């Protein structure tokens, strides 16, 4: 049997985690969402200054989940009127979207930033080469 080495393990050093810890004031569900969020990102992604935004984000996520459950069980219309949970769901989803951008949580936020350089001028020779018909073949 061949032995394999893995690089995805971390040696226990006896020191605590470098990740942000959930504040004690968070409820059980908010705490679970917080832990899931910080463990799903690079340990260096969040800093202590992000803690208030992270707390608001997980609160909004939990509120949106609760509102979605209420809407699923009660329906979007109750007694001929819009269910009040709809407005709560809508507002919490908007909060989630705004805070996700600020906390750099979405796929667009994780993309490397474009270089802030301008392309150099194109030479007349390069333009002539691009305009030339090379018999349908690509030249290198």
ZAMAR-9809 format. One record per residue: residue in three letters; residue number from 1; z, y, x of N, C-alpha, C, O in turn. Coordinates in Angstrom, 1 decimal, always signed. Atoms other than C-alpha are relative to their C-alpha. Layout:
BEGIN
+------+--------+--------+--------+--------+--------+--------+--------+--------+--------+--------+--------+--------+--------+
: doti : lumlum :    npz :    npy :    npx :   capz :   capy :   capx :    cpz :    cpy :    cpx :    opz :    opy :    opx :
+------+--------+--------+--------+--------+--------+--------+--------+--------+--------+--------+--------+--------+--------+
:  ALA :    NUM :      Z :      Y :      X :      Z :      Y :      X :      Z :      Y :      X :      Z :      Y :      X :
...
+------+--------+--------+--------+--------+--------+--------+--------+--------+--------+--------+--------+--------+--------+
//
This chain:
BEGIN
+------+--------+--------+--------+--------+--------+--------+--------+--------+--------+--------+--------+--------+--------+
: doti : lumlum :    npz :    npy :    npx :   capz :   capy :   capx :    cpz :    cpy :    cpx :    opz :    opy :    opx :
+------+--------+--------+--------+--------+--------+--------+--------+--------+--------+--------+--------+--------+--------+
:  UNK :      1 :   +0.0 :   -1.2 :   +0.8 :   +0.0 :   +0.0 :   +0.0 :   +0.0 :   +1.2 :   +0.9 :   +0.8 :   +1.3 :   +1.9 :
:  UNK :      2 :   +0.2 :   -1.2 :   -0.8 :   -1.0 :   +3.4 :   +1.4 :   +1.0 :   +1.1 :   -0.5 :   +1.2 :   +1.3 :   -1.7 :
:  UNK :      3 :   -1.0 :   -1.1 :   +0.4 :   +1.6 :   +6.2 :   +1.4 :   -0.7 :   +1.3 :   -0.1 :   -1.6 :   +1.6 :   +0.7 :
:  UNK :      4 :   +0.5 :   -1.3 :   +0.2 :   +0.8 :   +9.6 :   +0.2 :   +1.0 :   +1.1 :   +0.2 :   +2.2 :   +0.9 :   -0.2 :
:  UNK :      5 :   -0.9 :   -1.1 :   -0.1 :   +2.3 :  +12.9 :   +1.0 :   -0.3 :   +1.1 :   -1.0 :   -1.5 :   +1.3 :   -1.3 :
:  UNK :      6 :   +0.2 :   -1.0 :   +1.0 :   +2.8 :  +15.5 :   -1.6 :   +0.5 :   +1.4 :   +0.5 :   +1.6 :   +1.4 :   +1.1 :
:  UNK :      7 :   -0.5 :   -1.3 :   -0.4 :   +3.1 :  +19.2 :   -1.1 :   +0.5 :   +0.8 :   -1.1 :   +0.9 :   +2.0 :   -1.0 :
:  UNK :      8 :   -0.4 :   -0.7 :   +1.2 :   +4.2 :  +20.1 :   -4.6 :   +1.5 :   -0.1 :   -0.3 :   +2.0 :   +0.3 :   -1.3 :
:  UNK :      9 :   -1.5 :   +0.1 :   +0.2 :   +7.9 :  +19.4 :   -4.1 :   +0.6 :   +1.1 :   +0.8 :   +0.1 :   +1.6 :   +1.8 :
:  UNK :     10 :   -0.8 :   -1.0 :   -0.7 :  +10.5 :  +21.9 :   -3.0 :   +1.3 :   -0.6 :   +0.4 :   +2.0 :   -1.2 :   -0.3 :
:  UNK :     11 :   -1.2 :   +0.5 :   -0.5 :  +13.3 :  +21.0 :   -0.8 :   +1.2 :   +0.8 :   -0.6 :   +1.1 :   +2.0 :   -0.8 :
:  UNK :     12 :   -1.1 :   -0.7 :   +0.5 :  +16.7 :  +21.8 :   -2.2 :   +0.8 :   +0.7 :   +1.2 :   +1.2 :   +0.0 :   +2.1 :
:  UNK :     13 :   -0.7 :   -0.7 :   -1.1 :  +18.3 :  +24.5 :   -0.1 :   +1.4 :   +0.4 :   -0.3 :   +2.1 :   +0.9 :   +0.6 :
:  UNK :     14 :   -1.4 :   -0.4 :   +0.4 :  +21.5 :  +25.0 :   -2.0 :   +0.1 :   +1.4 :   -0.5 :   +1.1 :   +1.8 :   -1.1 :
:  UNK :     15 :   +0.0 :   -1.3 :   +0.5 :  +20.5 :  +28.5 :   -2.9 :   -0.5 :   +0.0 :   -1.4 :   -1.2 :   -0.9 :   -1.8 :
:  UNK :     16 :   +0.5 :   -0.1 :   +1.4 :  +19.8 :  +29.6 :   -6.5 :   -1.5 :   +0.3 :   +0.0 :   -2.1 :   +0.6 :   +1.0 :
:  UNK :     17 :   +1.4 :   -0.3 :   +0.3 :  +16.4 :  +30.1 :   -8.0 :   -0.3 :   +1.5 :   +0.3 :   +0.5 :   +2.4 :   +0.1 :
:  UNK :     18 :   +0.5 :   -1.3 :   -0.2 :  +14.4 :  +33.2 :   -7.1 :   -0.5 :   +0.7 :   -1.2 :   -0.8 :   +1.8 :   -1.3 :
:  UNK :     19 :   +0.5 :   -0.5 :   +1.3 :  +13.3 :  +33.6 :  -10.7 :   +1.1 :   +0.8 :   -0.7 :   +2.3 :   +0.6 :   -0.5 :
:  UNK :     20 :   -0.9 :   -0.8 :   +0.8 :  +14.8 :  +36.1 :  -13.1 :   +0.7 :   -1.0 :   -1.0 :   +0.1 :   -2.0 :   -1.5 :
:  UNK :     21 :   -0.8 :   +0.8 :   +0.9 :  +17.6 :  +34.6 :  -15.2 :   +0.0 :   +0.7 :   -1.4 :   +0.1 :   +1.9 :   -1.4 :
:  UNK :     22 :   -0.1 :   -0.6 :   +1.4 :  +17.8 :  +35.1 :  -19.0 :   +1.4 :   +0.7 :   -0.1 :   +2.4 :   +0.1 :   +0.2 :
:  UNK :     23 :   -1.3 :   -0.7 :   +0.3 :  +20.5 :  +37.6 :  -20.0 :   +0.8 :   -0.8 :   -1.0 :   +0.2 :   -1.5 :   -1.9 :
:  UNK :     24 :   -0.9 :   +0.7 :   +0.9 :  +23.5 :  +36.1 :  -21.8 :   -0.2 :   +0.5 :   -1.5 :   +0.1 :   -0.3 :   -2.4 :
:  UNK :     25 :   +0.1 :   -0.5 :   +1.4 :  +22.8 :  +38.3 :  -24.9 :   -1.2 :   -0.6 :   -0.8 :   -1.2 :   -0.4 :   -2.0 :
:  UNK :     26 :   +1.1 :   +0.6 :   +0.7 :  +19.6 :  +36.4 :  -25.7 :   +0.5 :   -1.2 :   -0.8 :   +1.4 :   -1.9 :   -0.4 :
:  UNK :     27 :   -0.3 :   +1.1 :   +0.8 :  +19.8 :  +33.9 :  -28.5 :   -0.6 :   -1.3 :   +0.6 :   -1.3 :   -1.3 :   +1.6 :
:  UNK :     28 :   +0.4 :   +1.3 :   -0.6 :  +19.1 :  +30.2 :  -28.0 :   -1.6 :   -0.1 :   +0.1 :   -2.1 :   -0.5 :   +1.1 :
:  UNK :     29 :   +1.4 :   +0.1 :   +0.0 :  +15.4 :  +30.4 :  -29.0 :   -0.6 :   +1.0 :   +1.0 :   -1.6 :   +0.6 :   +1.7 :
:  UNK :     30 :   +0.5 :   -1.0 :   -1.0 :  +14.8 :  +33.6 :  -27.0 :   +0.2 :   -0.4 :   +1.4 :   -0.6 :   -0.2 :   +2.3 :
:  UNK :     31 :   -0.3 :   +0.5 :   -1.4 :  +16.4 :  +32.0 :  -24.0 :   -1.0 :   -1.0 :   +0.4 :   -1.4 :   -1.0 :   +1.5 :
:  UNK :     32 :   +1.0 :   +1.1 :   -0.3 :  +14.1 :  +29.0 :  -24.2 :   -1.4 :   +0.6 :   +0.3 :   -2.0 :   +0.2 :   +1.2 :
:  UNK :     33 :   +1.3 :   -0.7 :   -0.2 :  +11.0 :  +31.3 :  -24.5 :   +0.1 :   +0.7 :   +1.4 :   -0.9 :   +0.7 :   +2.1 :
:  UNK :     34 :   -0.1 :   -0.7 :   -1.2 :  +12.3 :  +33.4 :  -21.6 :   -0.1 :   -1.0 :   +1.2 :   -0.9 :   -0.7 :   +2.1 :
:  UNK :     35 :   +0.1 :   +1.0 :   -1.1 :  +12.8 :  +30.3 :  -19.3 :   -1.4 :   -0.6 :   +0.1 :   -1.9 :   -0.7 :   +1.2 :
:  UNK :     36 :   +1.4 :   +0.5 :   +0.0 :   +9.4 :  +28.9 :  -20.3 :   -0.9 :   +1.0 :   +0.6 :   -1.8 :   +0.6 :   +1.3 :
:  UNK :     37 :   +0.9 :   -1.0 :   -0.5 :   +7.8 :  +32.2 :  -19.5 :   +0.2 :   +0.2 :   +1.5 :   -0.8 :   +0.2 :   +2.3 :
:  UNK :     38 :   -0.2 :   -0.3 :   -1.4 :   +9.4 :  +32.8 :  -16.1 :   -0.3 :   -1.3 :   +0.9 :   -0.7 :   -1.1 :   +2.0 :
:  UNK :     39 :   +0.4 :   +1.2 :   -0.8 :   +8.9 :  +29.2 :  -15.0 :   -1.5 :   -0.3 :   +0.0 :   -2.0 :   -1.1 :   +0.8 :
:  UNK :     40 :   +1.5 :   +0.2 :   +0.1 :   +5.2 :  +29.3 :  -16.0 :   -0.7 :   +1.0 :   +0.9 :   -1.9 :   +0.9 :   +1.0 :
:  UNK :     41 :   +0.6 :   -0.9 :   -0.9 :   +4.6 :  +32.1 :  -13.6 :   +0.5 :   -0.2 :   +1.5 :   +1.5 :   -0.8 :   +1.7 :
:  UNK :     42 :   -0.4 :   +0.0 :   -1.4 :   +4.8 :  +32.5 :   -9.8 :   +1.4 :   +0.6 :   +0.1 :   +1.7 :   +1.6 :   -0.6 :
:  UNK :     43 :   -1.4 :   -0.5 :   -0.1 :   +8.5 :  +33.0 :   -8.8 :   +0.1 :   +1.5 :   +0.4 :   +1.0 :   +2.2 :   +0.1 :
:  UNK :     44 :   +0.0 :   -1.4 :   -0.5 :   +7.5 :  +36.4 :   -7.3 :   -0.6 :   +1.0 :   -1.0 :   -0.6 :   +2.2 :   -0.8 :
:  UNK :     45 :   +0.7 :   -0.8 :   +1.0 :   +5.7 :  +37.6 :  -10.4 :   +0.9 :   +1.1 :   -0.7 :   +0.5 :   +2.2 :   -0.8 :
:  UNK :     46 :   -0.9 :   -0.9 :   +0.7 :   +8.7 :  +39.2 :  -12.2 :   +1.0 :   +0.5 :   +1.0 :   +1.5 :   -0.2 :   +1.9 :
:  UNK :     47 :   -1.1 :   -0.6 :   -0.8 :  +11.2 :  +41.6 :  -10.6 :   +1.1 :   +0.4 :   -1.0 :   +0.9 :   +0.5 :   -2.2 :
:  UNK :     48 :   -1.1 :   -0.4 :   +0.8 :  +14.6 :  +42.7 :  -11.9 :   -0.4 :   +1.2 :   -1.0 :   +0.2 :   +1.3 :   -2.1 :
:  UNK :     49 :   +0.4 :   -1.2 :   +0.9 :  +13.0 :  +46.0 :  -13.3 :   -0.8 :   -0.5 :   -1.2 :   -0.9 :   +0.3 :   -2.1 :
:  UNK :     50 :   +0.8 :   +0.5 :   +1.1 :  +10.9 :  +43.8 :  -15.6 :   +0.9 :   -0.6 :   -1.1 :   +0.4 :   -0.9 :   -2.2 :
:  UNK :     51 :   -0.9 :   +0.7 :   +1.0 :  +13.9 :  +42.4 :  -17.4 :   +0.0 :   +0.6 :   -1.4 :   +0.0 :   -0.2 :   -2.4 :
:  UNK :     52 :   +0.1 :   -0.5 :   +1.3 :  +14.0 :  +44.8 :  -20.3 :   -1.3 :   -0.3 :   -0.8 :   -1.2 :   -0.6 :   -2.0 :
:  UNK :     53 :   +1.3 :   +0.3 :   +0.6 :  +10.3 :  +44.3 :  -21.0 :   -0.1 :   -1.4 :   -0.4 :   -0.6 :   -1.8 :   -1.4 :
:  UNK :     54 :   +0.0 :   +1.4 :   +0.2 :  +10.7 :  +40.6 :  -20.7 :   +0.8 :   -0.4 :   -1.3 :   +0.4 :   -1.2 :   -2.1 :
:  UNK :     55 :   -0.8 :   +0.3 :   +1.1 :  +13.5 :  +40.6 :  -23.2 :   -0.6 :   +0.4 :   -1.3 :   -0.6 :   -0.3 :   -2.3 :
:  UNK :     56 :   +0.7 :   -0.4 :   +1.2 :  +11.5 :  +42.6 :  -25.7 :   -1.1 :   -0.9 :   -0.3 :   -1.4 :   -1.2 :   -1.5 :
:  UNK :     57 :   +1.1 :   +0.9 :   +0.2 :   +8.6 :  +40.3 :  -25.2 :   +0.4 :   -1.3 :   -0.7 :   -0.2 :   -1.7 :   -1.6 :
:  UNK :     58 :   -0.4 :   +1.3 :   +0.6 :  +10.5 :  +37.1 :  -25.9 :   +0.6 :   +0.2 :   -1.4 :   +0.4 :   -0.6 :   -2.3 :
:  UNK :     59 :   -0.5 :   -0.3 :   +1.3 :  +12.2 :  +38.8 :  -28.9 :   -1.2 :   +0.1 :   -1.0 :   -1.2 :   -0.4 :   -2.1 :
:  UNK :     60 :   +1.2 :   -0.2 :   +0.9 :   +8.7 :  +39.7 :  -30.3 :   -0.6 :   -1.4 :   -0.2 :   -1.1 :   -1.6 :   -1.3 :
:  UNK :     61 :   +0.6 :   +1.3 :   +0.2 :   +7.4 :  +36.2 :  -29.7 :   +0.8 :   -0.8 :   -1.0 :   +0.2 :   -1.5 :   -1.9 :
:  UNK :     62 :   -0.9 :   +0.8 :   +0.9 :  +10.4 :  +34.6 :  -31.5 :   -0.1 :   +0.6 :   -1.5 :   -0.2 :   -0.2 :   -2.4 :
:  UNK :     63 :   +0.2 :   -0.6 :   +1.3 :  +10.0 :  +37.1 :  -34.4 :   -1.3 :   -0.3 :   -0.6 :   -1.4 :   -0.6 :   -1.8 :
:  UNK :     64 :   +1.3 :   +0.4 :   +0.5 :   +6.3 :  +36.4 :  -34.7 :   +0.0 :   -1.5 :   -0.4 :   -0.7 :   -1.8 :   -1.4 :
:  UNK :     65 :   -0.1 :   +1.4 :   +0.4 :   +7.0 :  +32.7 :  -34.8 :   +0.7 :   -0.2 :   -1.3 :   +0.3 :   -1.0 :   -2.2 :
:  UNK :     66 :   -0.7 :   +0.1 :   +1.2 :   +9.6 :  +33.1 :  -37.5 :   -0.8 :   +0.6 :   -1.2 :   -0.9 :   +0.0 :   -2.3 :
:  UNK :     67 :   +0.9 :   -0.6 :   +1.0 :   +7.2 :  +35.4 :  -39.5 :   -1.1 :   -1.0 :   -0.4 :   -1.5 :   -1.1 :   -1.5 :
:  UNK :     68 :   +1.1 :   +1.0 :   +0.2 :   +4.4 :  +32.8 :  -39.1 :   +0.5 :   -1.2 :   -0.8 :   -0.2 :   -1.6 :   -1.7 :
:  UNK :     69 :   -0.6 :   +1.1 :   +0.8 :   +6.7 :  +30.1 :  -40.4 :   +0.2 :   +0.4 :   -1.5 :   -0.1 :   -0.4 :   -2.4 :
:  UNK :     70 :   -0.2 :   -0.5 :   +1.3 :   +7.7 :  +32.2 :  -43.4 :   -1.3 :   +0.1 :   -0.8 :   -1.4 :   -0.2 :   -2.0 :
:  UNK :     71 :   +1.3 :   -0.2 :   +0.7 :   +4.1 :  +33.1 :  -44.2 :   -0.6 :   -1.4 :   -0.3 :   -1.2 :   -1.5 :   -1.4 :
:  UNK :     72 :   +0.6 :   +1.3 :   +0.2 :   +3.1 :  +29.4 :  -43.9 :   +0.7 :   -0.7 :   -1.2 :   +0.1 :   -1.3 :   -2.0 :
:  UNK :     73 :   -0.7 :   +0.6 :   +1.1 :   +5.8 :  +28.3 :  -46.3 :   +0.0 :   +0.8 :   -1.3 :   -0.1 :   +0.2 :   -2.4 :
:  UNK :     74 :   +0.0 :   -0.9 :   +1.2 :   +5.8 :  +31.3 :  -48.8 :   -1.4 :   +0.4 :   -0.4 :   -1.6 :   +0.7 :   -1.6 :
:  UNK :     75 :   +1.4 :   -0.5 :   +0.3 :   +2.1 :  +32.3 :  -48.6 :   -0.1 :   +1.5 :   +0.4 :   +0.9 :   +2.2 :   +0.5 :
:  UNK :     76 :   +0.2 :   -1.4 :   -0.3 :   +0.6 :  +35.6 :  -47.8 :   +0.2 :   +1.0 :   -1.1 :   +0.5 :   +2.2 :   -0.9 :
:  UNK :     77 :   -0.2 :   -0.8 :   +1.1 :   +1.0 :  +36.8 :  -51.3 :   +1.2 :   -0.6 :   -0.8 :   +1.2 :   -1.8 :   -1.1 :
:  UNK :     78 :   -1.1 :   +0.5 :   +0.8 :   +4.3 :  +36.6 :  -53.2 :   +0.2 :   +1.0 :   -1.2 :   +0.2 :   +2.2 :   -1.0 :
:  UNK :     79 :   -0.1 :   -0.7 :   +1.2 :   +4.6 :  +37.7 :  -56.8 :   -1.1 :   +1.1 :   -0.1 :   -0.8 :   +2.2 :   -0.6 :
:  UNK :     80 :   +1.1 :   -0.9 :   +0.1 :   +1.2 :  +39.4 :  -56.6 :   +0.0 :   +1.1 :   +1.0 :   -0.9 :   +2.0 :   +1.0 :
:  UNK :     81 :   -0.1 :   -1.0 :   -1.0 :   +2.2 :  +41.5 :  -53.6 :   -0.1 :   -0.7 :   +1.4 :   +0.2 :   -1.9 :   +1.6 :
:  UNK :     82 :   +0.0 :   +0.5 :   -1.3 :   +1.7 :  +41.1 :  -49.9 :   +1.4 :   -0.4 :   +0.5 :   +2.4 :   +0.4 :   +0.3 :
:  UNK :     83 :   -1.3 :   +0.5 :   -0.5 :   +4.5 :  +39.1 :  -48.3 :   +0.5 :   +1.0 :   +1.0 :   -0.2 :   +1.3 :   +1.9 :
:  UNK :     84 :   -0.5 :   -0.9 :   -1.0 :   +6.8 :  +41.4 :  -46.3 :   +0.0 :   -0.6 :   +1.4 :   +0.0 :   +0.2 :   +2.4 :
:  UNK :     85 :   +0.1 :   +0.6 :   -1.3 :   +6.7 :  +38.9 :  -43.5 :   -1.3 :   +0.3 :   +0.7 :   -1.4 :   +0.2 :   +1.9 :
:  UNK :     86 :   +1.4 :   -0.3 :   -0.6 :   +3.0 :  +39.8 :  -43.0 :   +0.1 :   +1.2 :   +0.9 :   -0.4 :   +1.2 :   +2.1 :
:  UNK :     87 :   -0.1 :   -1.2 :   -0.8 :   +3.9 :  +43.3 :  -41.7 :   +0.8 :   -0.3 :   +1.2 :   +0.6 :   +0.3 :   +2.3 :
:  UNK :     88 :   -0.8 :   +0.4 :   -1.1 :   +6.6 :  +41.8 :  -39.5 :   -0.8 :   -0.7 :   +1.1 :   -0.7 :   -0.5 :   +2.3 :
:  UNK :     89 :   +0.8 :   +0.8 :   -0.9 :   +4.2 :  +39.3 :  -38.0 :   -1.1 :   +0.9 :   +0.7 :   -1.3 :   +0.8 :   +1.9 :
:  UNK :     90 :   +1.0 :   -0.9 :   -0.6 :   +1.5 :  +42.0 :  -37.5 :   +0.6 :   +0.9 :   +1.1 :   +0.1 :   +1.0 :   +2.1 :
:  UNK :     91 :   -0.6 :   -0.9 :   -1.0 :   +3.9 :  +44.4 :  -35.7 :   +0.5 :   -0.8 :   +1.2 :   +0.3 :   -0.3 :   +2.3 :
:  UNK :     92 :   -0.5 :   +0.7 :   -1.2 :   +5.4 :  +41.7 :  -33.5 :   -1.2 :   -0.5 :   +0.8 :   -1.1 :   -0.5 :   +2.1 :
:  UNK :     93 :   +1.2 :   +0.4 :   -0.8 :   +1.9 :  +40.4 :  -32.5 :   -0.5 :   +1.2 :   +0.8 :   -1.0 :   +1.0 :   +1.9 :
:  UNK :     94 :   +0.4 :   -1.2 :   -0.7 :   +1.0 :  +44.0 :  -31.6 :   +0.9 :   +0.3 :   +1.2 :   +0.4 :   +0.6 :   +2.3 :
:  UNK :     95 :   -0.9 :   -0.2 :   -1.1 :   +4.1 :  +44.3 :  -29.5 :   -0.2 :   -1.0 :   +1.1 :   -0.2 :   -0.7 :   +2.3 :
:  UNK :     96 :   +0.3 :   +1.0 :   -1.0 :   +3.3 :  +41.0 :  -27.8 :   -1.2 :   +0.3 :   +0.8 :   -1.2 :   +0.2 :   +2.1 :
:  UNK :     97 :   +1.3 :   -0.3 :   -0.7 :   -0.2 :  +42.1 :  -26.9 :   +0.2 :   +1.2 :   +1.0 :   -0.3 :   +1.1 :   +2.1 :
:  UNK :     98 :   -0.2 :   -1.1 :   -0.9 :   +1.0 :  +45.4 :  -25.4 :   +0.9 :   -0.4 :   +1.1 :   +0.6 :   +0.0 :   +2.3 :
:  UNK :     99 :   -0.9 :   +0.4 :   -1.1 :   +3.8 :  +43.9 :  -23.4 :   -0.6 :   -1.0 :   +0.9 :   -0.3 :   -1.1 :   +2.1 :
:  UNK :    100 :   +0.7 :   +1.0 :   -0.9 :   +1.6 :  +41.0 :  -22.2 :   -0.8 :   +0.7 :   +1.0 :   -0.9 :   +0.3 :   +2.2 :
:  UNK :    101 :   +0.8 :   -0.8 :   -1.0 :   -0.6 :  +43.6 :  -20.6 :   +0.9 :   +0.6 :   +1.1 :   +0.6 :   +0.6 :   +2.3 :
:  UNK :    102 :   -0.9 :   -0.7 :   -1.0 :   +2.3 :  +45.5 :  -19.0 :   +0.7 :   -1.0 :   +0.9 :   +0.9 :   -0.7 :   +2.1 :
:  UNK :    103 :   -0.6 :   +1.1 :   -0.9 :   +3.8 :  +42.2 :  -17.7 :   -1.0 :   -0.8 :   +0.7 :   -0.6 :   -1.8 :   +1.4 :
:  UNK :    104 :   +1.1 :   +0.7 :   -0.6 :   +0.4 :  +41.0 :  -16.6 :   +0.1 :   -1.5 :   -0.3 :   +0.1 :   -2.4 :   +0.6 :
:  UNK :    105 :   -0.1 :   +1.4 :   +0.4 :   +0.6 :  +37.7 :  -18.6 :   -1.3 :   -0.6 :   -0.4 :   -1.4 :   -1.8 :   -0.3 :
:  UNK :    106 :   +1.3 :   +0.6 :   +0.5 :   -2.9 :  +37.3 :  -19.9 :   -1.0 :   -0.4 :   +1.1 :   -0.8 :   +0.0 :   +2.2 :
:  UNK :    107 :   +1.0 :   +0.4 :   -1.0 :   -5.9 :  +35.8 :  -18.2 :   -0.7 :   +1.1 :   +0.7 :   -0.9 :   +1.1 :   +1.9 :
:  UNK :    108 :   +0.7 :   -1.2 :   -0.6 :   -7.5 :  +39.2 :  -17.7 :   +0.9 :   +0.6 :   +1.1 :   +0.4 :   +1.1 :   +2.1 :
:  UNK :    109 :   -1.0 :   -0.6 :   -1.0 :   -4.3 :  +40.4 :  -15.9 :   +0.1 :   -0.8 :   +1.3 :   +0.5 :   -0.2 :   +2.3 :
:  UNK :    110 :   -0.2 :   +0.8 :   -1.2 :   -4.3 :  +37.5 :  -13.5 :   -1.2 :   +0.0 :   +0.9 :   -1.1 :   -0.5 :   +2.0 :
:  UNK :    111 :   +1.2 :   -0.1 :   -0.9 :   -7.8 :  +38.1 :  -12.2 :   +0.2 :   +0.9 :   +1.1 :   +0.8 :   +2.0 :   +1.0 :
:  UNK :    112 :   -0.1 :   -0.9 :   -1.1 :   -8.1 :  +39.6 :   -8.8 :   -0.7 :   +1.3 :   -0.3 :   -1.7 :   +1.3 :   -1.0 :
:  UNK :    113 :   +0.6 :   -1.3 :   +0.3 :   -8.9 :  +43.3 :   -9.0 :   -1.2 :   +0.2 :   +0.9 :   -1.4 :   -0.3 :   +2.0 :
:  UNK :    114 :   +1.2 :   -0.3 :   -0.6 :  -12.3 :  +44.5 :   -8.1 :   +0.2 :   +0.9 :   +1.2 :   +1.1 :   +1.8 :   +1.2 :
:  UNK :    115 :   -0.1 :   -0.9 :   -1.2 :  -12.8 :  +46.1 :   -4.7 :   -0.4 :   +1.4 :   -0.4 :   -1.4 :   +1.5 :   -1.2 :
:  UNK :    116 :   +0.3 :   -1.4 :   +0.3 :  -12.9 :  +49.8 :   -4.9 :   -1.0 :   +0.6 :   +1.1 :   -0.7 :   +1.5 :   +1.8 :
:  UNK :    117 :   +1.0 :   -0.4 :   -1.0 :  -16.0 :  +50.1 :   -2.7 :   -1.3 :   +0.3 :   -0.7 :   -1.6 :   -0.3 :   -1.8 :
:  UNK :    118 :   +1.3 :   -0.2 :   +0.6 :  -19.4 :  +51.4 :   -3.5 :   -1.0 :   -0.7 :   +0.9 :   -0.9 :   -0.8 :   +2.1 :
:  UNK :    119 :   +1.0 :   +0.7 :   -0.8 :  -22.5 :  +49.4 :   -2.4 :   -0.7 :   +1.0 :   +0.9 :   -0.9 :   +2.1 :   +0.6 :
:  UNK :    120 :   +0.8 :   -0.8 :   -1.0 :  -24.4 :  +50.7 :   +0.6 :   -1.4 :   +0.3 :   -0.6 :   -1.8 :   -0.4 :   -1.5 :
:  UNK :    121 :   +1.3 :   -0.3 :   +0.5 :  -27.8 :  +52.2 :   +0.1 :   -1.0 :   -1.1 :   +0.3 :   -0.8 :   -1.9 :   +1.2 :
:  UNK :    122 :   +1.0 :   +1.0 :   -0.1 :  -30.8 :  +49.9 :   -0.4 :   -1.1 :   +0.5 :   +0.9 :   -1.6 :   +1.6 :   +0.6 :
:  UNK :    123 :   +1.1 :   -0.4 :   -0.9 :  -33.5 :  +50.1 :   +2.3 :   -1.3 :   -0.1 :   -0.7 :   -1.4 :   -0.9 :   -1.6 :
:  UNK :    124 :   +1.4 :   +0.0 :   +0.6 :  -37.1 :  +50.7 :   +1.4 :   -0.6 :   -1.4 :   +0.3 :   -1.4 :   -1.9 :   -0.5 :
:  UNK :    125 :   +0.5 :   +1.3 :   -0.4 :  -37.9 :  +47.4 :   +3.2 :   +0.6 :   -1.1 :   -1.0 :   -0.2 :   -2.0 :   -1.4 :
:  UNK :    126 :   -0.6 :   +0.9 :   +0.9 :  -35.5 :  +45.5 :   +0.9 :   -0.6 :   +0.1 :   -1.4 :   -0.9 :   -0.9 :   -2.0 :
:  UNK :    127 :   +0.7 :   -0.3 :   +1.3 :  -37.1 :  +47.1 :   -2.2 :   -1.4 :   -0.6 :   +0.0 :   -1.8 :   -1.3 :   -0.9 :
:  UNK :    128 :   +1.4 :   +0.6 :   -0.2 :  -40.6 :  +46.1 :   -0.9 :   +0.1 :   -1.5 :   -0.1 :   -0.8 :   -2.1 :   -0.7 :
:  UNK :    129 :   -0.1 :   +1.4 :   +0.0 :  -39.4 :  +42.6 :   -0.3 :   +0.3 :   -0.5 :   -1.4 :   -0.2 :   -1.6 :   -1.8 :
:  UNK :    130 :   -0.3 :   +0.5 :   +1.4 :  -37.9 :  +42.3 :   -3.8 :   -1.2 :   +0.1 :   -0.9 :   -1.4 :   -0.7 :   -1.8 :
:  UNK :    131 :   +1.2 :   -0.2 :   +0.9 :  -41.1 :  +43.7 :   -5.4 :   -1.1 :   -0.9 :   +0.3 :   -2.0 :   -1.1 :   -0.5 :
:  UNK :    132 :   +1.2 :   +0.8 :   -0.4 :  -43.4 :  +41.4 :   -3.4 :   +0.0 :   -1.3 :   -0.8 :   +1.1 :   -1.9 :   -1.1 :
:  UNK :    133 :   +0.1 :   +1.3 :   +0.7 :  -44.7 :  +38.3 :   -5.1 :   -0.1 :   -1.0 :   +1.1 :   -1.1 :   -1.0 :   +1.9 :
:  UNK :    134 :   -0.1 :   +1.0 :   -1.1 :  -43.8 :  +35.4 :   -2.9 :   -0.5 :   -1.4 :   -0.6 :   -0.1 :   -2.4 :   -0.2 :
:  UNK :    135 :   +0.6 :   +1.2 :   +0.5 :  -45.8 :  +32.9 :   -5.0 :   +1.0 :   -0.8 :   -0.9 :   +0.9 :   -2.0 :   -1.0 :
:  UNK :    136 :   -0.9 :   +0.7 :   +0.9 :  -42.9 :  +32.1 :   -7.4 :   +1.1 :   -0.7 :   +0.8 :   +2.0 :   -1.4 :   +0.1 :
:  UNK :    137 :   -1.1 :   +0.6 :   -0.8 :  -40.6 :  +30.9 :   -4.5 :   +1.0 :   +1.0 :   +0.4 :   +0.7 :   +2.2 :   +0.5 :
:  UNK :    138 :   -1.0 :   -0.9 :   -0.5 :  -37.4 :  +32.3 :   -3.4 :   +0.0 :   -0.1 :   +1.5 :   +0.0 :   -1.2 :   +2.1 :
:  UNK :    139 :   -0.1 :   +0.0 :   -1.5 :  -37.2 :  +33.4 :   +0.2 :   +1.5 :   +0.2 :   +0.4 :   +2.2 :   +0.8 :   -0.3 :
:  UNK :    140 :   -1.4 :   -0.1 :   -0.5 :  -34.0 :  +33.2 :   +2.2 :   +0.1 :   +1.1 :   +1.1 :   +1.2 :   +1.3 :   +1.6 :
+------+--------+--------+--------+--------+--------+--------+--------+--------+--------+--------+--------+--------+--------+
//
